[in-house]
């Protein structure tokens, strides 16, 4: 877990975990002994509100779930999800799934 300032005035919390062996065995059946990692980043932006992203990496597959407590932010994230996917593809990774949820507890 890391807590800190990513740029002046902007706090971030970042967690990274390797999934337990039980989850890893289940993933291994799906993706030939692929390691499985889970990362969560949390921000509280002045204009967007609370935003968290849960990212699961299983082998080469990337699955992301973004949560926010703001309807406008959720709509903007949904509308621009293809930009994230395109940027990741340009960097050599593919985004296998993206889910954006409006949540009271982002």
N, C-alpha and C positions, 0 to 999 in steps of 0.2 A: 504494500500500500504506500502510495506517495501522496502527500498533500503539499501544495505550494502555489506560488504565483507564476503563471505561464507567460504573462506579460503584465506590465504595470497596472495594478488594480483588478486583475482577473485571476480569481482563485480557481483551482482545479483539484479534484480528487481522482486518483487513478489506482485501480486494483488490477493485478494480474495473478491468475491461478492456473496451475496445471490441474486438469480434471483428475478426480480420484481414479483408482485402478478399476473400480466397478464400471464407472462411466467410460473409461478408456477401453475396457474389454468390449463393451457394447459398440463403441465407435470402431474398434478394430474389426469387428465382424462386418461393418459397413465399408470400411476403407483400409483394409489390409494393414493392421497394426499402426494406424496413423495416430500420432500424438494429438491430444486435444487440449486446447488452451481457452481460457475464458478471461476477458478483460472488460472492465467497466470504467468509464470516465464520466465525471459529473461536473457540470458547470452551473452557475447562476448568472445569466447574462442580464444586463440592465434592460434591454429592449425585448428580449426573447423569453425571459423568465428562466425557470429551472429546466435544464436539458440533461438527460443522461443517455449514454449509448452503451449497450451491452453487446460485445463482439465475441463471437465464438469461432475459433479456428480449429477445424478438424482436418488434418492433412493439409490439402490445398484449398479446401472449401472455407469460405468466409460468410458467416451469417451475422446480421446486425439487427438489433432491435433498439429503436430510439424512442424515448419517452419524454414527454413535456407536459407541463401543467397549464399550457396556454393554447387555446383553440387556433389562434392565428398562426402561432409558431408551428403547430402540428400540420396545418394546411400548407404552410410554406415548405416544410420539410418533405411532405408527400409530393408536392408539385415539383420540387427540385431534386428528388431522389435519383433521377437519371443522370444528373450532373456528377453526383458522387460516384455512381457506377462507372460513368465514362472516365472520370479521373483515375479511378482505381485500375481500370482496364489499360489506360495509357501508361500507368506505372508498372504494369506487368502482373496485376492480380485481378481476379474477377470477384464481384460481389454476388454470391449465390442467392442470397435473400436479404430483403430489407423490409422491416415492419416498423411503421411509425404509429405510436399510440398516444392518445391524449389521456393523461393520468392525473389524478389529484395529488399523487405522491411521486413526482419525477425524481 
